Amino acid sequence: TIPCLLSPWSEWSDCSVTCGKGMRTRQRMLKSAAELGDCNEELEQAEKCMLPECPIDCELTEWSQWSECNTSCGKGHMIRTRMIKIEPQFGGAACPETVQRTKCRVRKCLRGAGMEKRRWKEAR
């Protein structure tokens, strides 16, 4: 039998991914005619490749319900929150705000002096 005539291996291909774990390949060609003999040599090779880790963006839960107004009368505020599920890594997008605050207004507060006069009248 006539030995296989093979071309040299090609350069390795680029990694199949732009970040993280992937694969790369290289090939070679059969130079002798197949009918001249059997050729069991491999014509393609693959290997793992590793590039820098992929960025992981911040991930948050949904917003909570708004809290009750923090005052029983007059102007106050309410808050709502959300939790961080995944911290950003490897240059991923930073976390946006996790607490929001908004104004609220409950019924008008009665003035202290007015309350005292009302109590004094009721006591009489």
C-alpha positions in Angstrom: 0.0 0.0 0.0 1.0 3.5 -0.7 1.2 5.7 2.5 -1.2 8.6 2.9 0.1 11.9 1.6 -1.4 14.7 3.7 -1.1 18.5 3.7 0.3 20.2 6.8 -2.3 21.1 9.5 -4.0 24.5 9.0 -3.7 27.1 11.6 -6.2 26.7 14.5 -9.5 28.5 13.8 -10.7 31.3 16.1 -12.4 30.2 19.3 -16.1 29.6 18.6 -17.1 32.1 21.3 -16.2 35.7 22.0 -15.9 35.0 25.8 -15.9 32.0 28.1 -15.4 28.4 27.0 -15.6 27.3 23.3 -14.0 25.1 20.7 -11.5 25.6 17.9 -10.6 23.4 15.0 -7.9 22.8 12.4 -7.8 20.7 9.2 -5.5 19.0 6.8 -6.2 17.7 3.3 -5.5 14.3 1.7 -3.0 14.8 -1.1 -2.9 11.3 -2.5 -5.8 9.9 -4.4 -8.1 7.8 -2.2 -8.0 4.9 -4.6 -4.3 4.4 -4.1 -4.8 3.1 -0.6 -6.6 3.3 2.6 -6.0 6.4 4.7 -7.1 6.3 8.3 -5.4 9.5 9.4 -7.7 12.2 10.9 -8.3 15.2 8.7 -9.8 17.4 11.4 -8.9 18.1 15.1 -10.9 20.0 17.7 -9.9 21.3 21.1 -11.4 23.4 23.8 -10.5 27.1 24.1 -11.0 29.6 26.9 -11.3 33.3 26.6 -11.8 35.8 29.4 -15.1 35.3 31.3 -18.3 36.7 29.8 -19.7 39.8 31.5 -22.6 39.1 33.8 -25.1 41.9 34.2 -26.8 42.8 37.5 -30.1 41.1 37.9 -32.9 42.3 40.2 -36.2 41.1 41.6 -39.4 42.9 40.7 -40.3 46.0 42.8 -42.1 45.4 46.1 -45.5 47.1 46.7 -45.3 50.7 47.9 -45.2 51.0 51.7 -47.8 52.8 53.7 -47.3 56.5 54.0 -44.9 57.1 56.9 -47.2 59.7 58.6 -50.8 59.5 59.8 -51.6 63.0 58.6 -49.9 65.6 56.4 -47.0 65.2 54.0 -44.9 62.0 54.2 -43.3 59.5 51.9 -43.6 55.9 50.8 -40.9 53.6 49.6 -40.6 50.4 47.6 -37.6 48.1 47.2 -36.2 45.4 45.1 -33.4 42.9 45.8 -30.2 42.0 43.9 -30.5 38.5 42.5 -27.1 38.5 40.7 -24.3 40.9 41.4 -22.5 42.2 38.2 -19.3 40.4 37.4 -16.5 40.6 34.8 -17.5 44.1 33.6 -21.2 43.5 33.4 -23.8 46.2 33.8 -24.0 47.8 37.3 -27.1 47.5 39.4 -29.6 50.4 39.2 -31.3 51.8 42.3 -32.9 49.3 44.6 -34.9 51.8 46.7 -37.4 54.3 45.4 -39.1 57.0 47.4 -42.2 59.0 46.6 -44.2 61.7 48.4 -47.6 61.0 49.9 -50.2 63.2 51.6 -52.7 61.9 54.1 -55.6 64.0 55.5 -54.6 67.4 56.9 -53.3 67.4 60.4 -55.3 69.4 62.9 -53.2 72.1 64.5 -52.2 71.5 68.1 -53.9 74.7 69.3 -57.1 73.8 67.6 -57.1 70.4 69.3 -56.6 71.9 72.7 -59.5 74.4 72.2 -61.7 71.5 71.0 -60.8 69.4 74.0 -61.4 72.3 76.4 -64.8 72.9 74.9 -65.7 69.2 75.1 -64.5 69.1 78.7 -66.8 72.0 79.6 
